[in-house]
Amino acid sequence: MIRLKIFYTLFILLVMNWFVMAQDDNHVCSTTFPTLEWENEFQKLISDFVGKQSNREFSAMAYTIPVVFHIIHSGEAVGTYPNITHEQIMSQIDVLNQDFGGNAHNVADYPANAFVHWAANQALPEANKDNNGRVKIANFNIQFCLATKDALGQSLAEPGIDRINYHTKGWPDPTNFSTQMTFKNYLDNIVKPNSIWDVKKYLNVWITDKSTLLMNGGVSSVPPMSTLPGIPNTATDSTDGIWCYTKSIGSYALFPFGQYFSNNIDGRTLTHEVGHYLGLRHIWGDANCGNDFCGDTPPASAQNGGMPVYPHKAGSCSVPSNHPDGEMFMNFMDYTMGPGKYMFTTDQMIRAQTAMANSPFRNQLGNHDLCTAVSNLNEQKQTTTPIIYPNPASGDVYVNLSGQKLKRIDIYNQTGSFIQSFGTSVFSVEHLAQGIYFFLIHTDKVIFSAKFIKD
């Protein structure tokens, strides 16, 4: 009997561990869309937007959206969870710009014959197809920057970051709320109204810790349309924006020193939620073979998780049929794990452009001189990499910056824990224990990461 109890306990723990891992590696979203009435009115705006173009192969308007991340913490030092670093936030901006620019880091995974039958059977316009006849991966022509000024117009010491100690504010601990409804009420009635910046100037993103009982990793408001009557679930100027679980923000691949749920985290939770913020629906239409109102996304029987292989679930929907190409699991508006997603489509781009042109909370974004040049962690590929020597070392270490100006050097251990910072290019590592470390070298141009071995 004791052995049976032990087995049962271990089984339950294993299932709970799998469940928690699944909900965070496979993005679960709490965003709900307004009624069909809202969609019908939005479709009129889409038709008007498209009709103003000379043909369907139009050039999307260019936008740069200023973003502020409200990092909710309880007094932890910067770099200690959940008070994550500026560099982790930067890696998230990098991912957004790749994904919405049609240049996702894993875009090469798109199969050579993907959805060619769907495109042909549906007689998709040429603008929706690439040169191989596949459904085209769209460039939204929408980019994102870390805001340089706060809500009062003052320069931010950390661009795009508003650090908020919930103890100082007198707010409850976000991990106290174990249901989706109570957590949403906490966000909408306490956190957002008391920290939001002008929704006509900024995309507000709140990031917090959460209860382990909560499945959702993100939730977004839907773009309100002033011409639409009685829209349910439309955000106000005190609630518009996005919430994400802190450990889903950023990219492990771009910034491996951050605080992530797993090494699979690559910023796609926020990509998905920004899709909702710009008017996109889940590709399965939140129903069995439902409608996402995009003609170039095949119908899907339900959300997908994990890492499917193309073709996936061919024939799962019949009206219209998605045979033989199956479901578009690699679309950012599915629940597939982040590394398995890499595309938006042209019709999704048109929805986003329509929202940006018409929503009163979207159509002024980028017009208030709140952006500077987008800082991209991948820029280090175009810049001479600093040289660390000797490496391995047991005493003094020298960093050759190749003419760049040093800001600081941060040292992390193998687990991603911050050790210390140096403000000079020559320093001693004699006090460090033997092992592998990572240097994060901040210069006036870019940020470099480098592996270092202490003898």
C-alpha positions as CSV (number, residue, x, y, z in Angstrom):
1,M,0.0,0.0,0.0
2,I,2.8,2.4,0.9
3,R,4.5,1.7,-2.5
4,L,1.2,2.3,-4.2
5,K,0.8,5.7,-2.5
6,I,4.4,6.6,-3.4
7,F,3.8,5.7,-7.0
8,Y,0.6,7.6,-7.1
9,T,2.3,10.7,-5.6
10,L,5.1,10.6,-8.0
11,F,2.7,10.1,-10.9
12,I,0.7,13.2,-9.8
13,L,3.9,15.3,-9.5
14,L,5.0,14.2,-12.9
15,V,1.7,15.1,-14.5
16,M,1.6,18.4,-12.7
17,N,5.2,19.2,-13.8
18,W,4.3,18.3,-17.4
19,F,1.1,20.4,-17.2
20,V,3.0,23.5,-16.0
21,M,5.7,23.0,-18.6
22,A,3.1,22.6,-21.4
23,Q,1.3,25.7,-20.5
24,D,4.4,27.9,-20.6
25,D,6.3,26.3,-23.5
26,N,3.0,26.1,-25.5
27,H,1.6,29.6,-25.2
28,V,-1.9,29.6,-23.7
29,C,-3.7,32.9,-24.4
30,S,-6.6,34.5,-22.5
31,T,-7.6,37.0,-25.1
32,T,-11.3,36.9,-26.1
33,F,-12.7,38.6,-29.1
34,P,-15.8,40.7,-29.4
35,T,-19.0,39.6,-31.1
36,L,-19.7,38.9,-34.8
37,E,-21.2,42.3,-34.9
38,W,-17.7,43.8,-34.2
39,E,-16.2,41.6,-36.9
40,N,-18.8,42.6,-39.4
41,E,-18.1,46.3,-38.9
42,F,-14.3,45.6,-38.9
43,Q,-14.8,43.8,-42.3
44,K,-16.3,47.0,-43.7
45,L,-13.2,48.9,-42.6
46,I,-11.0,46.3,-44.2
47,S,-12.9,46.5,-47.5
48,D,-12.6,50.3,-47.4
49,F,-8.9,50.0,-46.6
50,V,-8.2,47.6,-49.4
51,G,-10.4,49.5,-51.8
52,K,-8.3,52.6,-51.4
53,Q,-5.4,50.7,-52.9
54,S,-4.8,50.6,-56.6
55,N,-4.5,46.8,-56.5
56,R,-4.2,44.1,-53.9
57,E,-0.4,44.2,-54.1
58,F,-0.1,47.4,-52.1
59,S,2.7,48.7,-49.9
60,A,1.8,48.6,-46.3
61,M,2.1,51.9,-44.3
62,A,5.2,52.0,-42.2
63,Y,4.7,52.3,-38.4
64,T,7.1,52.3,-35.4
65,I,5.3,51.7,-32.2
66,P,6.8,52.9,-28.9
67,V,6.6,50.3,-26.2
68,V,6.8,50.6,-22.4
69,F,7.3,47.5,-20.3
70,H,5.8,47.9,-16.8
71,I,8.0,45.4,-14.8
72,I,6.1,44.4,-11.7
73,H,8.3,43.2,-8.8
74,S,8.5,43.2,-5.0
75,G,11.8,45.0,-4.5
76,E,14.2,42.5,-6.0
77,A,17.4,43.8,-7.5
78,V,17.5,44.3,-11.2
79,G,18.4,41.0,-12.8
80,T,16.7,39.0,-10.0
81,Y,13.4,37.5,-11.0
82,P,10.8,39.0,-11.6
83,N,12.7,42.3,-11.9
84,I,14.4,41.3,-15.2
85,T,17.1,43.2,-17.0
86,H,17.0,45.7,-19.8
87,E,18.9,43.3,-22.0
88,Q,16.1,40.7,-21.7
89,I,13.6,43.3,-22.7
90,M,15.8,44.3,-25.7
91,S,15.9,40.7,-26.9
92,Q,12.1,40.8,-26.9
93,I,12.0,43.9,-29.1
94,D,14.4,42.2,-31.4
95,V,12.1,39.3,-31.8
96,L,9.0,41.5,-32.4
97,N,10.8,43.4,-35.2
98,Q,11.9,40.2,-36.8
99,D,8.5,38.5,-36.6
100,F,6.4,41.5,-37.8
101,G,9.0,42.2,-40.4
102,G,8.5,38.8,-42.1
103,N,12.0,37.8,-41.1
104,A,11.7,35.5,-38.1
105,H,14.9,33.8,-37.0
106,N,13.6,30.4,-38.0
107,V,11.8,31.4,-41.2
108,A,14.0,29.0,-43.2
109,D,12.0,26.2,-41.6
110,Y,9.1,27.0,-44.0
111,P,8.7,23.9,-46.2
112,A,9.3,24.4,-49.9
113,N,5.9,23.2,-50.9
114,A,3.9,24.6,-47.9
115,F,0.2,25.3,-48.6
116,V,0.7,25.4,-52.4
117,H,-2.5,23.3,-52.8
118,W,-4.4,25.5,-50.5
119,A,-3.3,28.7,-52.3
120,A,-4.2,27.1,-55.7
121,N,-7.5,25.7,-54.6
122,Q,-8.6,28.9,-53.0
123,A,-7.4,31.0,-56.0
124,L,-5.5,33.3,-53.7
125,P,-4.4,36.6,-55.2
126,E,-0.8,36.8,-56.3
127,A,-0.1,39.3,-53.5
128,N,-0.8,36.4,-51.0
129,K,1.6,34.0,-52.6
130,D,5.4,33.9,-52.9
131,N,7.4,32.9,-55.9
132,N,7.1,29.2,-55.1
133,G,3.3,29.4,-55.0
134,R,3.2,29.1,-51.2
135,V,1.1,31.2,-48.9
136,K,3.5,34.2,-48.5
137,I,5.1,35.1,-45.2
138,A,4.0,38.7,-44.8
139,N,6.0,41.8,-43.7
140,F,3.6,43.9,-41.7
141,N,5.9,47.0,-42.1
142,I,5.3,47.5,-38.4
143,Q,8.3,47.9,-36.1
144,F,8.7,48.5,-32.3
145,C,11.0,50.6,-30.2
146,L,11.7,51.1,-26.5
147,A,10.1,54.4,-25.6
148,T,12.7,57.1,-24.8
149,K,10.4,59.3,-22.7
150,D,8.0,58.6,-19.8
151,A,4.4,59.6,-19.6
152,L,5.5,63.1,-18.4
153,G,7.9,63.7,-21.2
154,Q,11.0,63.1,-19.2
155,S,13.9,61.0,-20.6
156,L,14.0,57.4,-19.4
157,A,17.2,56.2,-17.8
158,E,16.2,52.7,-19.1
159,P,14.4,53.2,-22.4
160,G,11.1,51.4,-22.5
161,I,11.1,50.3,-18.9
162,D,8.9,51.3,-15.9
163,R,9.9,49.3,-12.8
164,I,7.1,49.1,-10.3
165,N,7.4,47.7,-6.8
166,Y,3.9,46.4,-5.9
167,H,4.7,46.6,-2.2
168,T,5.5,50.3,-2.5
169,K,2.2,50.8,-4.4
170,G,0.2,48.8,-1.9
171,W,-0.9,46.3,-4.5
172,P,-1.5,42.6,-3.7
173,D,1.1,40.0,-4.8
174,P,0.1,38.8,-8.4
175,T,0.8,35.2,-7.4
176,N,-2.2,35.4,-5.0
177,F,-4.7,35.1,-7.8
178,S,-5.3,31.5,-8.9
179,T,-8.1,31.9,-11.4
180,Q,-8.2,33.7,-14.8
181,M,-11.1,35.9,-13.7
182,T,-9.6,37.0,-10.4
183,F,-6.3,37.7,-12.1
184,K,-8.0,39.7,-14.9
185,N,-9.8,41.7,-12.2
186,Y,-6.5,42.4,-10.5
187,L,-4.9,43.6,-13.7
188,D,-7.9,45.7,-14.9
189,N,-8.9,47.2,-11.6
190,I,-5.6,47.7,-9.8
191,V,-2.5,47.3,-11.9
192,K,-3.4,48.9,-15.2
193,P,-5.4,52.0,-14.1
194,N,-2.6,52.9,-11.6
195,S,0.3,52.5,-14.0
196,I,-0.9,52.9,-17.6
197,W,0.7,55.5,-19.9
198,D,-1.2,57.3,-22.7
199,V,-2.6,54.5,-24.9
200,K,-2.6,56.8,-27.9
201,K,1.2,57.2,-27.5
202,Y,2.5,53.9,-26.1
203,L,1.9,50.2,-26.4
204,N,1.7,49.3,-22.7
205,V,3.0,45.8,-21.7
206,W,2.7,44.7,-18.1
207,I,4.8,41.7,-17.0
208,T,4.4,40.0,-13.7
209,D,4.9,36.7,-11.9
210,K,1.8,34.5,-11.7
211,S,0.2,31.7,-9.7
212,T,1.4,28.2,-10.8
213,L,-2.3,27.3,-11.1
214,L,-2.9,29.8,-13.9
215,M,-2.6,28.4,-17.4
216,N,-2.5,31.6,-19.4
217,G,0.8,33.2,-20.4
218,G,-0.6,36.3,-22.0
219,V,-3.7,38.4,-22.7
220,S,-4.3,41.4,-24.9
221,S,-6.9,44.0,-25.5
222,V,-8.6,44.2,-28.9
223,P,-8.3,47.4,-30.9
224,P,-11.4,49.5,-30.2
225,M,-13.1,51.1,-33.2
226,S,-14.9,54.4,-32.5
227,T,-17.4,53.6,-35.3
228,L,-18.6,50.4,-33.7
229,P,-21.6,50.4,-31.3
230,G,-21.6,48.3,-28.1
231,I,-18.4,46.4,-28.5
232,P,-17.9,43.9,-25.6
233,N,-14.4,43.3,-24.3
234,T,-13.1,46.5,-25.8
235,A,-10.4,48.1,-23.7
236,T,-10.6,51.6,-22.2
237,D,-7.9,54.2,-21.9
238,S,-7.2,52.8,-18.5
239,T,-6.9,49.1,-19.5
240,D,-5.7,49.0,-23.1
241,G,-2.5,46.9,-23.6
242,I,-1.0,43.5,-23.0
243,W,-0.1,41.4,-20.0
244,C,2.5,38.6,-20.2
245,Y,4.1,36.2,-17.8
246,T,7.6,37.5,-17.0
247,K,9.3,34.2,-17.8
248,S,7.9,34.2,-21.3
249,I,9.4,37.6,-22.2
250,G,12.6,37.8,-24.3
251,S,14.7,35.3,-26.2
252,Y,16.9,32.7,-24.6
253,A,18.8,32.4,-27.9
254,L,19.5,36.1,-28.1
255,F,20.1,36.7,-24.4
256,P,20.8,33.4,-22.5
257,F,21.4,35.2,-19.2
258,G,17.8,36.1,-18.6
259,Q,15.0,34.6,-16.4
260,Y,13.0,32.2,-18.6
261,F,10.7,29.3,-18.0
262,S,12.8,27.2,-20.3
263,N,15.4,27.4,-23.0
264,N,12.5,27.2,-25.6
265,I,11.3,30.7,-24.8
266,D,12.0,32.9,-27.8
267,G,9.6,35.8,-27.4
268,R,6.7,34.4,-29.3
269,T,4.1,34.8,-26.5
270,L,4.3,38.6,-26.9
271,T,4.4,38.3,-30.7
272,H,1.1,36.4,-30.4
273,E,-0.5,38.9,-28.1
274,V,0.6,41.9,-30.2
275,G,-1.2,40.1,-33.0
276,H,-4.4,40.4,-31.0
277,Y,-3.5,44.0,-30.1
278,L,-3.5,44.6,-33.9
279,G,-6.8,42.8,-34.6
280,L,-5.8,39.2,-35.4
281,R,-7.7,36.2,-34.3
282,H,-6.6,32.7,-33.5
283,I,-6.2,30.7,-36.7
284,W,-8.8,28.1,-35.6
285,G,-11.3,30.9,-35.0
286,D,-11.8,29.7,-31.4
287,A,-14.1,26.9,-32.7
288,N,-13.9,23.6,-34.4
289,C,-12.8,24.6,-37.9
290,G,-13.9,28.2,-37.0
291,N,-13.2,31.4,-39.0
292,D,-10.3,33.7,-38.4
293,F,-11.5,35.9,-41.3
294,C,-8.3,35.5,-43.2
295,G,-8.6,33.8,-46.6
296,D,-5.0,32.7,-46.8
297,T,-4.9,30.7,-43.5
298,P,-6.4,27.2,-43.9
299,P,-9.1,26.3,-41.4
300,A,-7.9,24.4,-38.3
301,S,-9.9,22.0,-36.1
302,A,-8.5,23.4,-32.9
303,Q,-5.4,25.0,-31.4
304,N,-2.1,23.1,-31.9
305,G,0.7,22.6,-29.4
306,G,4.2,21.1,-29.3
307,M,6.3,21.0,-32.5
308,P,4.2,19.6,-35.3
309,V,5.6,18.5,-38.7
310,Y,4.2,19.6,-42.0
311,P,1.7,18.6,-43.3
312,H,-0.2,18.4,-40.0
313,K,-3.8,17.3,-39.6
314,A,-4.5,17.2,-43.4
315,G,-8.2,16.9,-43.9
316,S,-9.1,18.0,-40.4
317,C,-11.6,20.5,-41.8
318,S,-13.9,20.0,-44.8
319,V,-15.7,23.3,-45.5
320,P,-13.4,24.4,-47.0
321,S,-11.1,21.4,-47.0
322,N,-7.6,21.8,-45.8
323,H,-6.5,18.6,-47.5
324,P,-3.7,17.8,-48.4
325,D,-1.8,20.7,-46.8
326,G,-3.3,20.6,-43.3
327,E,-3.2,23.3,-40.7
328,M,-1.0,26.3,-40.5
329,F,0.6,25.4,-37.1
330,M,3.6,27.6,-37.8
331,N,1.4,30.8,-37.7
332,F,2.1,33.0,-34.8
333,M,-1.7,33.0,-34.0
334,D,-1.6,29.3,-33.0
335,Y,-0.5,27.8,-29.7
336,T,2.5,25.9,-31.1
337,M,5.7,26.1,-29.1
338,G,7.7,29.3,-29.9
339,P,10.4,27.6,-31.9
340,G,7.8,26.0,-34.1
341,K,6.3,29.3,-35.3
342,Y,7.6,31.8,-37.8
343,M,4.9,33.5,-39.9
344,F,2.0,35.8,-40.5
345,T,0.1,36.0,-43.8
346,T,-0.9,38.8,-46.1
347,D,-4.5,38.9,-44.9
348,Q,-3.4,39.0,-41.3
349,M,-1.2,42.0,-42.3
350,I,-4.2,43.7,-43.9
351,R,-6.2,43.3,-40.6
352,A,-3.3,44.8,-38.6
353,Q,-2.9,47.7,-41.1
354,T,-6.6,48.4,-40.9
355,A,-6.5,48.5,-37.1
356,M,-3.5,50.9,-37.2
357,A,-5.3,53.2,-39.6
358,N,-8.7,53.2,-37.8
359,S,-8.5,52.5,-34.1
360,P,-8.4,55.6,-32.0
361,F,-6.0,53.8,-29.7
362,R,-3.7,52.8,-32.5
363,N,-3.8,55.5,-35.2
364,Q,-1.6,58.0,-33.4
365,L,1.1,55.6,-32.3
366,G,4.5,56.7,-33.4
367,N,3.6,60.3,-33.9
368,H,5.0,61.7,-30.6
369,D,8.8,61.5,-31.0
370,L,9.1,58.8,-28.5
371,C,11.4,56.5,-30.4
372,T,15.1,56.3,-31.2
373,A,16.8,53.9,-33.5
374,V,15.8,50.4,-32.7
375,S,18.4,48.7,-30.6
376,N,19.0,45.2,-31.9
377,L,21.1,42.6,-30.2
378,N,21.8,41.0,-33.5
379,E,23.7,44.1,-34.6
380,Q,26.8,42.6,-33.0
381,K,27.1,40.5,-36.1
382,Q,27.9,43.6,-38.1
383,T,30.3,45.0,-35.5
384,T,33.9,43.9,-34.6
385,T,33.7,41.5,-31.7
386,P,35.7,42.4,-28.6
387,I,38.6,40.1,-27.9
388,I,39.0,38.6,-24.4
389,Y,42.4,37.4,-23.3
390,P,43.8,35.3,-21.8
391,N,40.9,32.9,-22.0
392,P,41.0,30.6,-19.9
393,A,42.5,32.8,-17.2
394,S,43.0,32.8,-13.4
395,G,44.1,36.4,-12.8
396,D,43.8,39.6,-14.8
397,V,41.6,39.6,-17.9
398,Y,41.9,42.2,-20.8
399,V,39.1,43.1,-23.2
400,N,40.1,44.6,-26.5
401,L,37.1,46.8,-27.6
402,S,38.3,47.5,-31.1
403,G,37.8,51.2,-30.8
404,Q,34.4,51.0,-29.1
405,K,33.6,52.8,-25.9
406,L,33.0,50.5,-22.9
407,K,29.9,51.1,-20.7
408,R,30.2,48.0,-18.5
409,I,30.9,44.3,-18.4
410,D,28.5,42.1,-16.5
411,I,29.5,38.6,-15.4
412,Y,27.0,35.7,-15.1
413,N,27.5,32.1,-14.1
414,Q,26.3,29.0,-16.0
415,T,22.9,29.1,-14.4
416,G,22.3,32.7,-15.5
417,S,22.8,34.3,-12.0
418,F,24.4,37.7,-12.0
419,I,27.8,37.8,-10.3
420,Q,29.2,41.3,-10.7
421,S,29.9,44.2,-13.0
422,F,33.2,46.0,-14.1
423,G,33.5,49.4,-15.6
424,T,37.0,49.0,-17.0
425,S,38.4,46.8,-19.8
426,V,41.1,45.3,-17.4
427,F,40.0,43.5,-14.3
428,S,40.8,40.5,-12.1
429,V,38.9,37.2,-12.0
430,E,41.1,35.7,-9.3
431,H,38.2,35.7,-6.8
432,L,35.9,33.6,-9.1
433,A,35.6,29.9,-8.6
434,Q,36.8,27.7,-11.3
435,G,34.2,27.1,-14.1
436,I,32.4,28.6,-17.0
437,Y,31.1,32.1,-17.0
438,F,29.5,34.5,-19.5
439,F,30.5,38.1,-20.1
440,L,27.9,40.6,-21.3
441,I,30.0,43.4,-22.7
442,H,28.1,46.7,-23.1
443,T,29.6,49.3,-25.5
444,D,28.4,52.5,-27.0
445,K,27.3,50.6,-30.1
446,V,26.0,47.2,-29.2
447,I,26.0,44.4,-26.6
448,F,28.2,41.4,-26.9
449,S,28.0,38.1,-25.1
450,A,31.1,35.9,-24.7
451,K,32.0,32.6,-23.0
452,F,34.8,32.7,-20.4
453,I,36.6,29.9,-18.5
454,K,38.1,30.5,-15.1
455,D,41.1,28.3,-14.4
